[in-house]
Amino acid sequence: MNRKLLKCLGVGALFMVSVAVAFPVWAGTSKSENLKVFLEGVDSRGCLTNCGGQSVCFNTCVNTCTGKFCGSVRGCVQNCSGCNQCYSDVNLFCGQVCVSCSQYTVSRCGSACYTACGTVGGGSGPSE
């Protein structure tokens, strides 16, 4: 792995630890929920695109009092840029989900990881 991807993954891990401390979804009653996410592909310029993407199920625990959640999902997408890519604060959810913070990484070979925190029931993700 190159240093840029390792740095990005390190920032992602630090991001999740800080969110876990400041954003307690486990406080109160919670329920397991499956949210639909569309992991977007990457075009030759490094921009996100619907082409080469993958629809996946984002399994998370949602606080029933606040609607807040945190979670992560992995998948495989097409990356035409030939470079590792890292995107922050992108909403890849399909439906009524408001993302407060997120990180989406796509490796050179197309391995994708999406980590997000937010609230179920507000905002909207991409439409298909």
C-alpha positions in Angstrom: 0.0 0.0 0.0 1.2 3.5 -0.6 1.6 6.1 2.1 -1.3 8.2 0.9 -3.8 5.3 1.4 -2.3 4.4 4.7 -2.5 8.0 5.9 -6.2 8.1 4.7 -7.0 4.9 6.5 -5.3 6.1 9.6 -7.3 9.3 9.5 -10.4 7.2 9.0 -9.6 5.1 12.1 -9.0 8.2 14.2 -12.2 9.7 12.8 -14.2 6.7 13.9 -12.7 6.6 17.4 -13.5 10.3 17.9 -17.0 9.9 16.7 -17.5 6.9 18.9 -16.5 9.0 22.0 -18.5 12.0 21.0 -21.5 10.3 19.4 -22.9 7.6 21.7 -25.5 5.7 19.6 -25.6 3.0 22.2 -27.1 5.3 24.9 -30.8 4.4 25.2 -32.8 1.8 23.3 -31.4 0.7 19.9 -32.4 -1.5 17.1 -30.6 -3.2 14.2 -31.4 -1.8 10.8 -30.4 -2.6 7.3 -30.0 0.6 5.2 -29.4 0.6 1.4 -26.1 2.1 0.2 -24.9 2.5 -3.4 -21.1 2.4 -3.5 -20.2 4.6 -6.5 -17.5 3.8 -9.0 -14.6 6.1 -9.9 -14.1 7.6 -13.4 -10.8 8.2 -15.1 -10.6 11.7 -13.6 -11.1 10.5 -10.0 -14.7 11.6 -9.8 -17.5 9.5 -8.3 -19.9 8.0 -10.9 -22.9 5.6 -10.9 -21.0 3.5 -13.5 -19.3 0.5 -12.0 -20.9 0.9 -8.6 -22.4 -1.7 -6.3 -25.5 -1.7 -4.2 -24.9 -3.1 -0.7 -26.7 -3.5 2.6 -25.4 -1.2 5.5 -26.1 -3.1 8.7 -26.1 -0.8 11.7 -27.4 -0.2 15.2 -29.8 2.8 15.3 -30.7 4.6 18.5 -34.5 4.5 18.6 -34.7 7.8 20.6 -32.5 9.9 18.5 -32.3 8.0 15.2 -28.5 8.3 15.2 -26.2 5.6 13.9 -22.6 4.8 13.0 -21.3 2.0 10.8 -19.2 0.8 8.0 -19.6 -1.4 4.8 -17.2 -2.8 2.3 -17.7 -3.7 -1.4 -16.0 -3.9 -4.8 -16.4 -1.1 -7.4 -14.8 -0.1 -10.7 -11.9 2.4 -10.3 -10.9 3.8 -13.7 -8.5 6.4 -12.3 -5.7 3.9 -11.5 -5.1 5.6 -8.2 -6.3 5.2 -4.6 -9.1 7.6 -3.8 -10.5 9.0 -0.6 -13.6 11.1 -0.3 -15.0 12.8 2.9 -18.5 13.9 3.8 -20.3 12.1 0.9 -23.8 10.6 1.3 -24.1 7.3 -0.5 -27.4 6.2 1.2 -30.5 5.5 -0.9 -33.4 7.0 1.1 -34.1 9.2 4.1 -30.7 9.3 5.8 -28.9 12.5 6.9 -25.1 11.9 7.0 -23.2 14.1 9.6 -19.8 12.7 8.7 -18.4 10.0 6.4 -15.4 8.7 4.6 -15.3 6.7 1.4 -12.1 5.0 0.2 -11.6 3.2 -3.0 -8.3 1.3 -3.6 -6.6 1.2 -7.0 -8.0 -2.3 -7.6 -11.6 -1.2 -6.6 -11.9 -2.4 -3.0 -14.2 0.1 -1.4 -14.9 1.0 2.2 -17.7 3.4 3.3 -17.8 4.6 7.0 -20.6 6.9 8.0 -22.5 8.4 11.0 -25.7 10.3 10.9 -29.5 10.2 11.5 -32.1 8.0 9.9 -35.2 9.8 8.7 -33.7 13.0 7.4 -32.1 14.2 4.2 -31.8 12.1 1.1 -29.2 10.0 -0.6 -28.6 9.4 -4.3 -31.6 8.2 -6.3 -31.2 5.2 -8.7 
